[in-house]
Amino acid sequence: MRKPALLFIFVTVLLDMVALGIIIPVFNPLVLSFTHGNYASAALLAGVMSTIFAAMQFFVSPILGTLSDRVGRRPIVLLSNLGTAFDYAILALAPTLGWLFLGRILSGATTASISVASAYIADVTPEDKRAGAYGMISAAFGAGFVVGPAIGGILGNYGLRVPFWVAGALSLLNFLYGLFVLPESLAPENRNAFSWKRANPLGSFKMLRRHAELSGLAVSNLIGYVAHDALPQLFVLYTMLVFAWKSSTIGISLAVVGVFTILISAFVIQPVVNRIGERRAVLLGLLFGAAGFCMYGGSELLFWIAIPVNMLWMVAGSASQALMTRRVGKNEQGELQGAISMLRSVGTLLGPTIFTATFAYSISSLHTWRAPQVAWYLAGAMLVVAAAVAWRATSPSDDVRGPVDRTAALEESSVAEMPVAE
């Protein structure tokens, strides 16, 4: 593993996530300020902006990923950081709602570069260590979303637009850091020609169908991305309704989520993969995630216990991503990561409707029964299905552990591979 290069991209992602986290506490209040205190209108506008954000990532992620296979990872990361700094300046100065919408469009496009950072990891990390490396990136996400909102909440006391200026400054610092420190990870001989046929969502779908194992893992991941949206859609409303939690308790619980994200990413993922192999790690992680979702529907004490149980799902995400990187060549890693980010965007587009509708119906006055926990059980069932799909899409060779000749292992087990889609 090229540890210096991995450290550089970790710092890049960390700064990006801290900047993004800083604006979380003040973005919706800023939207509210344009609706003159109308919460219903503000909620609707914020939802539309979230959809626009996800839609931009859906279309832009494959473009950036494929482009990085052609020109290298470093230029795309630098361009993204500079664009993000410009975006935060627009949000800080926005005089109308139209400018806020423009800011979310630019934000969705620039933050789509996380797919390029993931490709960077595949470039600089040996196959048997990629799950742990992706886990470290998850730790950067966790740290960013613990530190960022805390900073944003404090800065918000000095004005709703102050956090946007600070986030922009961090993104500009990230650009300068990358300009002078971040090395290129993709060697010229491993680069690929850019093609619009590949740099679009339809092209990404075709790539994911190229190999049976790749398409099966893609389907499993897509189901998981949809299920994941249960957390942002249900966590706050459910705890307020069922447990009568106040904002302070919700804030503490979200900090606990961030802490476990860091701990599991840094100290659990790679040891588990080393111990049981990536295929079993995917299955184990998804089943822990399903169990956690079901536990969320229990008592208040069980809800707290469910947080670390559900967070162990991260083991599956990193192991699955590491498995997928083995299915493509070095000159296609950016395209692959763009396709994965595109799937994540699809999940973000589908998940809110599914879980908010389920939750609303489960507590509706239109019927006599009341079962707000049903939405949690639905998310858990989705992960069980995802586990079954992933298990069928992979083979025993995927549990080979350590730096071995995986090509030979795959050839020996090819008769056991069971295609999911052609």
C-alpha positions in Angstrom: 0.0 0.0 0.0 1.3 3.4 -0.9 0.6 4.9 2.6 1.6 8.5 1.8 -0.8 8.7 -1.2 -3.6 7.0 0.8 -3.0 9.6 3.6 -3.3 12.4 1.1 -6.6 11.3 -0.3 -7.9 10.6 3.3 -7.1 14.2 4.2 -8.7 15.4 1.0 -12.0 13.5 1.7 -11.9 14.6 5.4 -11.7 18.3 4.6 -14.4 17.9 2.0 -16.7 16.2 4.5 -16.0 18.7 7.3 -16.9 21.5 4.9 -20.1 19.7 3.8 -21.0 19.0 7.5 -20.5 22.6 8.5 -23.5 23.8 6.4 -25.9 21.0 7.6 -27.2 22.9 10.7 -27.8 26.2 8.8 -29.0 25.2 5.3 -32.6 24.5 6.1 -32.9 27.6 8.4 -31.5 29.6 5.4 -34.2 28.2 3.2 -36.7 29.0 5.9 -35.6 32.6 5.9 -36.6 32.9 2.2 -40.1 31.5 3.0 -40.8 34.1 5.8 -41.1 31.4 8.4 -43.4 29.0 6.5 -42.2 25.6 7.6 -44.3 23.6 5.1 -42.9 25.6 2.2 -39.4 25.4 3.5 -39.7 21.6 3.9 -41.0 21.2 0.4 -38.2 23.4 -1.1 -35.5 21.6 0.9 -36.9 18.3 -0.4 -36.8 19.5 -4.0 -33.2 20.7 -3.5 -32.2 17.3 -2.1 -33.7 15.6 -5.2 -31.8 18.0 -7.5 -28.6 17.3 -5.6 -29.1 13.5 -6.0 -30.0 13.9 -9.7 -26.9 15.9 -10.4 -24.7 13.2 -8.8 -26.6 10.6 -10.8 -25.6 12.2 -14.1 -22.2 13.7 -13.2 -20.6 10.8 -11.2 -20.1 8.6 -14.3 -18.7 11.5 -16.3 -16.1 12.4 -13.6 -15.2 8.7 -13.0 -14.7 8.0 -16.7 -12.9 11.3 -17.3 -10.5 10.5 -14.4 -9.6 7.2 -16.3 -8.4 9.4 -19.1 -6.7 12.4 -17.5 -5.9 11.0 -14.1 -7.5 11.4 -10.6 -5.6 14.5 -9.4 -7.0 17.1 -11.9 -10.6 16.0 -11.2 -10.1 16.2 -7.4 -8.5 19.6 -7.8 -11.3 20.9 -10.1 -13.9 19.6 -7.7 -12.4 21.3 -4.7 -12.2 24.6 -6.5 -15.8 24.2 -7.8 -17.0 23.4 -4.3 -15.4 26.5 -2.9 -17.1 28.6 -5.6 -20.4 26.9 -4.8 -20.2 27.8 -1.1 -19.5 31.4 -2.0 -22.7 31.4 -4.1 -24.7 30.0 -1.2 -23.2 32.5 1.2 -24.2 35.4 -1.1 -27.5 34.0 -2.5 -30.0 36.9 -2.6 -32.9 34.7 -3.8 -34.1 31.1 -3.7 -33.0 30.8 -7.4 -29.4 31.2 -6.3 -29.9 28.5 -3.6 -31.1 26.1 -6.3 -28.0 27.0 -8.4 -25.8 26.3 -5.4 -27.3 22.8 -4.9 -26.9 22.1 -8.6 -23.2 23.0 -8.4 -22.8 21.1 -5.1 -24.2 17.9 -6.6 -21.9 18.2 -9.5 -18.7 18.9 -7.5 -19.2 16.4 -4.7 -19.8 13.7 -7.3 -16.0 13.5 -7.3 -16.0 11.2 -4.3 -16.1 8.4 -7.0 -12.7 9.7 -8.2 -11.3 9.5 -4.6 -12.6 5.9 -4.5 -10.8 5.1 -7.7 -7.7 6.7 -6.3 -7.8 4.2 -3.5 -8.0 1.3 -5.9 -4.9 2.7 -7.7 -2.7 2.9 -4.7 -3.9 0.0 -2.6 -3.2 -3.8 -3.0 -6.3 -5.9 -3.6 -6.3 -7.6 -0.2 -6.1 -4.3 1.6 -8.8 -2.3 -0.3 -11.6 -3.1 2.1 -9.7 -1.5 5.0 -8.7 1.5 2.8 -12.3 2.1 1.9 -13.1 1.7 5.6 -10.7 4.6 6.3 -12.5 6.8 3.8 -15.7 5.9 5.7 -13.9 7.1 8.8 -13.3 10.4 7.1 -17.0 10.6 6.4 -17.8 9.9 10.0 -15.3 12.4 11.4 -16.5 15.0 9.0 -20.1 14.6 10.0 -19.2 14.7 13.7 -16.9 17.7 13.6 -18.6 19.6 10.7 -22.1 20.1 12.2 -20.7 21.0 15.6 -18.6 23.7 14.0 -21.5 24.8 11.8 -23.8 25.0 14.8 -21.4 27.3 16.7 -20.8 29.5 13.6 -24.5 29.8 12.9 -24.8 31.8 16.1 -22.9 34.6 14.3 -25.2 34.5 11.2 -26.7 31.9 8.9 -24.3 32.7 6.1 -21.0 32.6 8.2 -20.8 28.7 8.0 -20.9 28.9 4.2 -17.9 31.2 4.1 -15.9 28.9 6.4 -16.9 25.8 4.4 -15.8 27.6 1.2 -12.5 28.5 2.9 -11.9 24.9 3.8 -12.7 23.8 0.2 -10.2 26.4 -1.0 -7.6 25.1 1.5 -8.3 21.6 0.2 -7.6 22.8 -3.4 -4.3 24.3 -2.3 -3.4 21.1 -0.4 -4.1 19.0 -3.4 -2.3 21.4 -5.7 1.0 21.2 -3.7 0.8 17.8 -2.0 -1.6 15.3 -3.6 0.3 13.1 -6.1 -1.2 11.5 -9.2 -2.2 7.9 -8.7 -3.0 6.7 -12.2 0.1 5.8 -14.3 -0.1 6.9 -18.0 0.0 3.3 -19.2 -3.1 2.5 -17.2 -5.3 5.3 -18.7 -8.3 4.8 -20.9 -9.8 6.8 -23.7 -12.8 9.0 -22.8 -16.1 8.0 -24.3 -19.5 9.5 -23.8 -21.0 6.0 -24.3 -19.4 5.0 -21.0 -19.7 8.4 -19.3 -23.4 8.4 -18.7 -25.9 6.4 -16.5 -26.8 4.0 -19.3 -23.1 3.4 -20.0 -22.6 2.7 -16.3 -25.4 0.2 -16.3 -23.8 -1.6 -19.3 -20.5 -1.7 -17.5 -22.1 -3.2 -14.4 -23.7 -5.9 -16.5 -20.4 -6.8 -18.1 -19.7 -9.5 -15.6 -22.2 -11.6 -13.7 -20.5 -11.1 -10.4 -20.2 -7.3 -10.9 -23.9 -7.0 -11.8 -25.0 -9.1 -8.9 -23.0 -7.0 -6.4 -24.4 -3.9 -8.1 -27.9 -5.1 -7.5 -27.1 -5.9 -3.9 -25.5 -2.5 -3.4 -28.5 -0.7 -4.9 -30.9 -2.4 -2.6 -28.6 -1.4 0.3 -28.5 2.2 -0.8 -32.3 2.4 -0.9 -32.4 0.8 2.6 -29.8 3.2 3.9 -32.2 6.1 3.3 -34.4 4.9 6.1 -31.8 6.4 8.5 -32.0 10.1 7.4 -35.7 9.8 6.7 -36.8 8.1 9.9 -34.3 8.6 12.6 -35.3 12.1 13.8 -39.1 11.8 13.2 -39.3 8.3 14.7 -37.4 9.2 17.9 -39.4 12.4 18.4 -42.8 10.5 17.9 -42.1 7.3 19.8 -39.6 8.3 22.5 -40.3 12.0 22.7 -36.7 12.8 22.2 -35.6 16.4 22.3 -33.1 18.0 19.9 -30.3 17.6 22.5 -30.8 13.8 22.7 -31.0 13.5 18.9 -27.8 15.4 18.6 -26.1 13.1 21.1 -27.4 10.0 19.3 -26.1 11.3 15.9 -22.7 12.0 17.5 -22.7 8.4 18.7 -23.4 7.3 15.1 -20.4 9.3 14.0 -18.1 7.9 16.7 -19.0 4.3 15.8 -18.5 5.1 12.1 -14.9 6.1 12.9 -14.2 3.2 15.3 -15.6 0.5 12.9 -13.9 2.0 9.9 -10.6 2.2 11.5 -10.4 -0.9 13.7 -13.0 -3.4 12.6 -13.3 -3.7 8.8 -9.9 -4.8 7.7 -9.4 -7.3 10.6 -12.8 -8.9 9.9 -12.0 -9.2 6.2 -8.6 -10.6 7.0 -10.2 -13.1 9.3 -13.2 -14.4 7.2 -12.7 -13.0 3.7 -14.6 -10.5 1.7 -17.5 -12.6 0.6 -18.4 -13.6 4.2 -17.7 -10.1 5.3 -20.4 -8.8 2.9 -22.9 -11.3 4.2 -22.1 -10.7 7.9 -22.2 -6.9 7.5 -25.6 -7.0 5.7 -27.1 -9.3 8.3 -25.9 -7.0 11.1 -27.4 -4.1 9.3 -30.7 -5.9 9.0 -30.7 -6.9 12.7 -30.0 -3.3 13.7 -32.9 -2.0 11.6 -35.2 -4.5 13.3 -33.9 -3.5 16.8 -34.7 0.2 16.0 -38.3 -0.9 16.1 -38.1 -2.1 19.7 -37.7 -0.3 23.1 -35.7 2.9 23.7 -32.9 0.9 25.3 -32.9 -1.5 22.3 -32.7 1.6 20.0 -29.5 2.7 21.6 -28.0 -0.8 21.4 -29.1 -1.0 17.7 -26.9 1.9 16.7 -23.5 0.0 16.8 -25.2 -3.2 15.6 -26.6 -1.4 12.6 -23.3 0.4 12.0 -21.5 -2.9 11.5 -23.2 -2.9 8.1 -20.3 -0.8 7.0 -18.2 -3.9 6.9 -20.3 -5.1 4.0 -20.0 -1.9 2.1 -16.2 -1.7 2.1 -15.8 -5.5 1.4 -18.3 -5.3 -1.5 -16.6 -2.3 -3.0 -13.2 -4.0 -2.7 -14.7 -7.1 -4.5 -16.0 -5.0 -7.3 -12.6 -3.3 -8.0 -11.2 -6.8 -8.8 -13.8 -7.2 -11.6 -12.4 -4.4 -13.8 -9.0 -3.4 -15.1 -6.8 -0.6 -13.8 -7.9 1.7 -16.6 -11.6 1.3 -15.6 -11.5 2.0 -11.9 -12.8 5.5 -12.3 -15.6 4.3 -14.5 -16.5 1.7 -11.9 -16.6 4.1 -9.0 -18.7 6.5 -11.1 -21.1 3.7 -11.7 -21.2 2.9 -7.9 -21.9 6.6 -7.1 -24.6 6.6 -9.7 -26.3 3.6 -8.0 -26.0 5.5 -4.7 -27.8 8.4 -6.3 -30.6 6.1 -7.5 -31.0 4.9 -3.9 -31.1 8.5 -2.7 -33.8 9.2 -5.2 -36.0 6.2 -4.4 -35.4 5.9 -0.6 -37.1 9.1 0.6 -40.4 8.3 -1.1 -40.5 4.7 0.0 -39.7 5.3 3.7 -41.6 8.5 4.2 -44.7 7.0 2.6 -44.4 3.9 4.7 -43.9 5.8 7.9 -46.8 8.2 7.1 -49.2 5.4 6.4 -48.1 3.4 9.5 -49.1 6.3 11.7 -52.1 7.6 9.7 -55.5 8.2 11.2 -57.1 6.5 8.2 -56.9 3.2 10.0 -57.2 2.0 13.6 -53.8 0.3 13.9 -50.5 2.3 14.5 -47.1 0.7 13.8 -44.4 3.3 13.2 -41.7 0.6 13.4 -42.9 -1.0 10.1 -40.6 1.2 8.1 -37.6 -0.1 10.1 -38.6 -3.7 9.4 -38.9 -2.9 5.7 -35.3 -1.6 5.6 -34.2 -4.7 7.5 -36.0 -7.0 5.0 -34.3 -5.1 2.1 -30.8 -5.9 3.6 -31.7 -9.6 3.9 -32.6 -9.6 0.2 -29.4 -7.7 -0.5 -27.4 -10.4 1.4 -29.0 -13.2 -0.6 -28.2 -11.5 -3.9 -24.6 -10.8 -2.9 -24.1 -14.4 -1.7 -25.4 -15.8 -5.0 -23.5 -13.3 -7.1 -20.1 -14.3 -5.6 -18.1 -17.5 -5.2 -16.0 -19.2 -2.5 -12.8 -17.8 -4.2 -13.9 -14.4 -2.9 -13.1 -15.5 0.6 -9.5 -16.1 -0.2 -7.6 -13.9 2.3 -4.2 -12.2 2.2 -2.0 -11.2 -0.8 -2.5 -14.4 -3.0 -2.8 -15.1 -6.6 -6.6 -14.4 -7.0 -6.6 -14.9 -10.7 -5.7 -18.6 -10.2 -8.3 -18.9 -7.5 -11.0 -17.4 -9.7 -10.2 -19.8 -12.5 -10.4 -22.8 -10.2 -13.8 -21.8 -8.9 -15.3 -20.5 -12.2 -17.6 -23.5 -12.4 -19.2 -22.5 -9.1 -20.0 -19.0 -10.2 -23.8 -18.4 -10.6 -24.6 -15.5 -13.0 -27.3 -13.1 -11.8 -27.8 -11.0 -14.9 -26.5 -11.0 -18.4 
